[in-house]
Each structure stands twice: as C-alpha cells, then as structure tokens.
Amino acid sequence: MLNRKKGLILLLAVVLLFVGIIAGCGSNNEKNEAGESSSTASPSSKPVVENTKPVELSVFSWMFEGADSQDSQIYKYLQEKLNIRLKPITASWNDWEEKLNVMIASGEMPDVFVSYGVDRPVQYRQWIKESMLLPLSDYSEQYPNIKASLANFEHLAKTTDNKHYALPIFNESGSGKMAVSGHNILIRKDWLDKLNLEVPKTIDEFYAVAKAFAEGDPDGNNKKDTYGYSSSAGGIWWQYPLFNAFDTSTDRWEKKDGQWAPEVLSDETRDGLSFLNQLYKEKILDPEFMLNTDDQKIEKFITGKVGIMIHNANATFYNDFYDKFKQAYPNADPKSIFTWVGTLVGKTGAQRMDGFNNFWAETSINANISDEKKKKALELLDYLLSSEGQQLMMNGIEGVHYSKDGDKITPLMTDEEKGKDKAFSLKALVSWNSDFLADSTPNKEDIVAMAKSTGDFAVPNPLAYLNINPEELDPSIPSQLNDLVNEKFVKIIVESKDVPADFASFKEEWLSKGGTKVIEATNKQAQAEGR
Amino acid sequence: MATIGAKAVAGKDVRRRIVKYKMLYLMLLPAVAFLIIFSYIPMYGASIAFKEFWITKGILGSPWVGFKHFEQIFATDKFWQVFTNTIEINLMRLLFGFPAPIILAILLNEVRHRIFKRSIQTIIYLPHFISWVTISGILFALLSNEGLVNSIIVLFGGDPVNFLTSNSMFRPLLVISGIWKEVGWGTIIFLAALSGVNPDLYEASVIDGANRWKQIVHITLPSLLPIISILLILNFGSMMSGGFDQVFNMYNPMVYESGDVIDTYVYRIGLTQGQYSMATAIGLFLNVINFVLLIAVNSAAKKMNGHGIY
C-alpha cells in the first residue's frame, strides 16, 4: 500500500519534470513580446486610419530597463503625445548584441531597435540584403527632422545603394561635425611644475618632457622609479595620437598620386615606430605598456608611476580622474596635479587627431511590420529629433522637472531625482548629446576646453565604411592584417635593434598575407564610390 | 526506447523488462528527453557550416555552398599556427596537469591526521572558485617588473626578468597557474574513489608484509585506474579547446606566437560579428577532431586495460 503511494508520487514528480522541460522550450516567447512582428509577414495593405487606440511599438536597447515604469512622467507624456504604447525590451550591456541577434535569427525582430549598424558591416548588409530594415531615406520627405539628421551622414548611404537603413545616434548634436574626438593626452601637472617644464606643444617637446619625467625624479623620492609615458589595451591602439603627430596612422588610408595607400606601410609610420622604439630603449616608455589594462594604466598615472597617458577624456572620465586624485592626494587641488595636452603639433607642423564618426550606434526600424506601426515608429524618431523632443529629453517636462522664466530654465529636481525617471533613456534612440553638459556638471569649463583641444582637430576617416563586396575580398582578411600589425608593431617597439630593416620585413609580410589584395579591392571600390 | 547493455534482446523481452523496471525507465525518461530536445534536435543547425546562412530563409532554406567556409579558414597560415599552439599547450597541460591531482590525492590519502587532511583539502580546492580575471591580476602583481618576484631577484643582485612578455615563459606560466587553480578541485574525485577502497585489502597486505609504498603501488593505484582512464579519455575529448578564459586574461601581443590558441584568435578576428556560418564551421571542425580523438583514445584504453567510458 505504502509502496504504491510512493510510486504514484514519484510518477507525478517525473511527469511534472517532463512537462517542465517541454514547456521550457516555449517560454522564450513570453519574455520578449515583440508585438506581432514576424519576419515573413508582408506589410498589410490596409489603408492607414488614425485610430484612437494607441499603437504598440516594441523598442529594443540595452538601457531601457524601467523605461516603462508606471510612474514615469516622461513615458506617459510620450505615449499621449504620439498615441503609442511603447514596450521596451532590454538586455544587459554585456549580452545585448547576442540577444538582438537571437531575436532576429528567430524571426522576432523588434519594431525599433538599436544596433552597431554599419559598424558590423557583414551583418548589417545581410539584413539589408534580406530586406529586413526599413529604408529610412524613402520616407525622409515626410519627416523633416529625420531628414536633417541623415543629411549629416550622407557618406554612409554611399555604401548601401544610396539609402539609409539606420539612423545614426549622434554623439554631439548640431555641431555639424563629421568627426569628433573623445580622447586626449593627459599629463601630470605637478611633475611639470616640479621640473620647471611647460605642457608640451609639439612632438619633440613631448619627447623632452617624457624623458625628464623618466630621469629627473619628478616624484622626489631619489629613486629612478618613474616612466615618462605608458599605454594599455594591447599596446598599439592608444598610440594613435603619437602616430598622428607623424602625420600617419596604423589603420587609415591616404591618397598618393591618385591611388589609395595604407598609411600603415608609409615611411612616416616607420618614423613613428622608431620614435616609440627609442622611448622604450631609453626606459622612457613603461615596459609594460602592452600588458596594462586600461584600469592599470590609469592607476599608474594616478599613483605617480608614469607622467603621461592617452585616454578617454569626456566629462565622466575627467571627473572620475578628478575624484581619484582627490582621494590619492587629499590636501591638493586635483587641477594642480593633472592637465591635458590636446593635439600635438606634428613633424610637418600640422596638427592632426584622427576623429571618430559622430556616432557609434544606430537605430533601425523593422521593415516587416504593419504600415500603421511603421508610421508610428518614424513619428517617434522624428519627434525625438525635433527641438521639442530634444528639449523634453534634456530638461524634462515644464512644471515637473523644471520651471521656465522667459528663457531661463530652473531645474526643480536634482539630477539624481531626475535620473529616477528611466524613460529619459529613450533619447538614446536618436542622440547621446555627449556635448550637452548640464550647468550643474562639476568642472564644466575645464571639460569643455579639454574637449575642444582635440575635437577641433578631429579628422574623419576618408574611407569610412567603404563597401567592399565580400566576394571580392574575404572580410576576415582586414581584421587578420590588423591583428598582425598590432603584434608586429609591439615587437618592433620592444625588441627591434634596427627599425628600418624590421619594418621592411613587416611590409613584405603584410603584403604577402593578403595586403596586396586589400589594396587592390580598396582602390577598386573607392573609385566606384567616387572617393 | 534504446536497449540497455550490449546484449541485443528480443522485442518481447524488452517490453517485459520495461514493465518490470518501469520506475527506472520513468526516471530515465526526462534525461533522454532532455538529450533529444537540447542536444540532438539542434544538431541540424550545424549544417550552416556548409551554407550561406540567410536569416529570413532559416537554416533549412539557406543555399548550400559546400566547403567554402572551411577553405577560407584553412587558407590563413595564422590559423595553423594557433592550431598547433592549441595542441602543444594542451599536451603540456595533460603531461603535467593531469598527474598532479592524482599524486596529490594519493599523498593526502596517506595523511592520518584527519583535521590536518581536511583543512589541506579545503585550502587547495578554493582557487577553483577564483576567476581567471582575478588570478591574472594576482599573477601580474607578482611577476611584473616591479612585482614581488622581480624585487627579490633584484635584491639578490640579478636583473629583472620579463616573465609576462617572454615566449619561453608563457606556456609554463599557463600550465603552472592552471595546475595551481584546478589541482585541488581535481583531487576531490580521486579521494572519493579512494574512500571506497575496502580497508580489508590494506589490512591483508600489511599482514603479508607490505610497506606503505607497496600498498600504494599494489592497492591504491589499481583502485584508481578505472577513474584515471575515464578522466584521461574525457581530457582528450577537449583537446581542441584552449581554455579561453585563462589565455585571454594572461596573454598580450608579445606572446601571441607561443600562447595564441584557436579560441582567442577566432575571438580577436571577430567571427562573432554575425558570421554565423564561419563560426559554425570552425566549431564543427574542432568538434570533429575532438570526437575522433575521443573514440581513438577510448578504444586504445579498452584494448590496454579494459576500462573505457562506454
């Protein structure tokens, strides 16, 4: 009797477990209610009538956590203003790309989503090839703000049959700049003062100062335990402002006698390597420059192991360094300890700073949703780009987040309180406004001046997003070559006894491992795109 | 339902056995279902290694391209470099890392002081729970130019050694740090096997005049042999995976030539950027090698000592 009972319970348990497993397969769909978007549905041909029922739109990004909270004023305001119901889908920064790919691969593309867009050319062009993305430029006549924003990024359309399939999320609004720079050369001001030196303005002064930092005991402990300059993240990438001072780079192209040539093979690059090799030999360059993580590099700079580093330098980073120095040296003003160098005057007498495109992510709209949804999605982006929408996302709602007196805006909340409303993150569908600093930002004047010192010299990549057909050139070859460059250059800086000879053999290797083909394909495509 | 054991049984017998042991079969059901649903059904996805994958057409509808992706992979000489690196590093790991927990387990087994034995056990398996990110941080602090080890070398009048950027040091560093991290964890299974050895055997051998060494050779080791061979075979089955976490956190461009493994290279070249077919092709290629190795080593082991994993 007892045994039977036991058996029944066991049976029940097993069946339950089994059902659980089967159900587990189907439960993925419950989490991301991607509306009724399905990858095969053709756009409905119903006439679009503005009905009173709000239209549902799923929006995907890594930062929309809590954007649909019931007590969010911004969220409510947007819904009422545009008559939509936004359904945020979110993921963590670490796996958002993967999650998006899985959603798309399983036929559940969100209605509106953020991705790296053209920065992931293989994938982006595949989406376009399969007509999964809405060609935004076809609609830009009806949406003036989208049109105006896309006009800043004309060169992107060249690579995708002259149409925009994604809206770049611009970093700096209204600057009209193609390229921006978020980096700077940072230097220990207290060391300069101690050794009676000025902030270096040219590449030669940079060398003199770095040498003095390594040899002149700037920390005054009577030991030779400091380095002039350090770097991180594999060793080559962060050196680009120094290569720029030689009017070259390790990853861009220049036009020579009507042909595009990779700057990585140029004599100027060889000179840049000789310069760094000399720094290494003279023990001015931190011998662990290729080992450091970014955090270790910053730590060495703050604890006084090295005097110069190149790193991100926007408001967040500046204030982070400021606070760290405050902690490390409680009795000193951080501004007397560190400052920025800006763009060095190079060997040619010109100032060059390789800038980045004025965006790093893009927003796309699913091409296979109902016309009504498409209309609403476009309206949403257009509204967020309008001055009213930008104003709403920066300052909030009048009477709730701020009060207005003529032109003067007075916040009614602290930034922290304002930050509780997660719906402000929805602005990131169209812009970061990284140049917008609230008046309450600490050290605002310094930060603006610092950003200008490199931003004003930022040059765009002349061949950005060149659309080379993968049939012509296997897309993994350029990344293999970049990898080779990083490896060989670090080795030349550290080990080379004869830079010109080693550089010559590197050139041969680069050309033989697919470089020749890359040059050919690049020129062919550049000609086709009229660059 | 599959038959159990090597003997083929007539259908009627099978039915009778299932009825007889219905509870056991019922308990087996979830595991079998799990395997079918999560291991076997998804396998058809491996076919995209031979296809040009279109998202909208799905896996089955994408056009076949034959061995195109494999040709692309094998055409790069760098791939063969990381391929041989992977094998060499894993052989070193096997040679030094595999016997370590066995030796340690036997040594611990000889310790008679219970409290001492327990605490040693706990201390040595703790590193298993530290991530490679942390361990590489500790290693850098120890081995960097101003690190502890170099400070000691300089104190005795030597020149600092660049442990982290020298190709001759990198592999030993991988193997040693790997042993340090996993050896304690590895001993658990061997100690468990040893606790199951019948004490009568030891008593009998003592009466026959066996000393401690003889006991280890004739009783302890033979009792461990089945589990040793199973683990060895399983180890061969992961010959092609390079331990991404460890290498990725410890290497740098200076030691690519000795330390770059397939996992890290593929990661850097960015096959993750939506190149599904290419990534699948590499994965498939490595799995086929692993599979062949596993089968080969298993049959060799069975010939040698009759213990295999199946």
Interface residues (C-beta under 8 A of the other chain):
Chain A: G7 L10 L11 V14 L17 F18 I21 I22 C25 S39 T40 N101 I104 A105 G107 R120 V122 Q123 Q126 W127 E130 M132 D225 G234 G235 I236 P287 E288 M290 L291 Q296 D474 P475 S476 S479 Q480 D483 L484 N486 E487 V490 K491 V494 K513
Chain B: M23 L26 M27 L29 P30 A33 F34 I37 W54 I55 T56 K57 Q72 T76 D77 K78 F140 S144 N145 E146 N162 L164 T165 N252 P253 M254 Y256 E257 Y265 R268 I269 G270 L271 Q273 G274 Q275 Y276 M278
